[in-house]
Amino acid sequence: MLHWLRKVLGQPADVSSETVAAAWQRAYARQPGGMAVLLAPGFDRVEHLAKSALPALDVELDLELALMLKYVAREPQTCEALLDRALQIAQRVRIDGLCDARPQPAGCHLQLERAETYVRWLKTGHLEKDRLLLACELALRSVRENSSDAYFAEGYALDAARIALVGEEPELALSALRSRKRWHHAAAIGMHDVLANVARLQGNKELEDPRVARDEFSALFDLYRHPHPDKASTELSGSKPVIRFELAVLMARLRLGHDAPVDPGRACELVVAQRSP
């Protein structure tokens, strides 16, 4: 399934010739017969987790596939089944302590906590903020564990900032962005600057021009909406499908205001909207 997912999401973006919604439909069409086949016994990954080098990745992959079905508005029963399987995998990873066996367990636990929290949010409509904040803490720990590798450390710092903003903790987001004194990679620097202004907006801090900050975030969101974003503009460590979902949530939150709860399904709709708001 990982090979197929990379094949589907590995097509070059051509936003000039088709809408984002059409691109997602085209990506979905590459799986003949739909995605229900991925739930067949031959794709059962729960029983093979002990042999997996990246056990939490299996939770994230089912989340990514479920999100694709949300974007194309297809196979709702398969979508629910994928979310259910993600929770089963997460439970097995926890029971068997598979993340603890990894060389850098914090990164595995981050992947597990964040993916499972988003899966539960999609299923129930309730965002478990305590688990989200735990994921943020794990991301910050991963920044420290990867301090000698700017690419990964910057990616984890941005993970922490986005997670904090999804959880409506703007001060924590700004703290995460300050966890790196120097930033080296262009895509990371760009997202850093935009997220910093989003955090200031979310925290009701004074900005010279809030409209510009919103427009810049909208432009950042546009970079990630296509099934396969332009590589040069989005060269960050981490899961691009998860980044896309988090940015969609933040876009929904900017549109609704700080007091209104965000429906994750509505956030998914923004990914395939004719144009970003």
Summary of the structure (lengths in Angstrom):
residues: 277
radius of gyration: 17.9
end to end distance: 33.2
largest distance: 56.5
contacts: 898
relative contact order: 0.11
helix: 69%
strand: 0%
